[in-house]
């Protein structure tokens, strides 16, 4: 069974391969996406190292001169996606790439992806790591220099698409106060996927409104920091940056990049401290969000909260408390749990929706992150559980984009949600089976 599915996973990646990089999903996401490519490269690394390397080279070919790495690189033309390059119009920035790209970013996974690729190559790909290293370091520099206005070691995101968790209920309170114009939008996503599994039209108007503001400000970071109504310190985004810093420290040590390593260590020390003091809510026993524009915490628990384990933020005691409260007896899982791991939003919340994109469904990349987080803290029972639940979903339905977290509905369901033949679901299946002990 697993052998057959591994073959199928390989076929998904091959089908989505575009002569140099991999699209996340035919029709629905027809270009190169930033964090998708990171996870996709892990899958490729097990079956075709040259493709893994090409994936990452193509992604970095869209990097801007200030180190910024866009969330979409439009290497190719496609009519099946909105908003395309003309909506983003990133050439308004003086730093923009000569390639067409968006002007917003996504969670910075490249540091740890580079280290994983190096490990998968049995440490033979150090020259490749060296080829990319300075550009990934420059991307981290960009974040600390431009997106940390109070010098806290925590960086902000300025668009919900930067979070990766596009329509999480966490953003609802921001949208409620935002008076975005009622644009007539040509949604294409709802032509590929049931609209009830996607963000609403009103949400899309907010998403586009933010991009319109960025264009008005020519993607100037200082103006965005000063004026953007969406300015969030997000626990997933910052955990990815911290975990990537760690990898760059280890790789930089191998490459004798003493200055870079010293800088990364300084950033990470401050980042971990602030993550703990500012984003940990002792009453909730969870890592939450901070609204930098409003100057107040956003007290929500989502799968992003648990990415902190992967970045080594909590103490052993706190990690055990998180495990007990949310997983062993809690809302996300537990002894007689109604839920598979790991819902993307707290199932006990009234805003939880088990079918709608990031408002509840299980996502394979978050499961991969949380699995490695559990491993890091020797929470073996939970690592086994999340791995078993992930394999159950992929083996029952194939490589969908996201899945229903309610255990009971799986007796009747015959499909996952969102796009099918979704690249990172296939790539991370390959990685979970082949690389379980890293
Ligand atoms: C989408 O279009 O849904 C993407 O997640 C945005 O990057």
Boltz pocket constraint, residues with backbone or C-beta under 6 A from the ligand:
constraints:
  - pocket:
      binder: B
      contacts: [[A, 28], [A, 71], [A, 82], [A, 161], [A, 164], [A, 166], [A, 189]]
      max_distance: 6.0
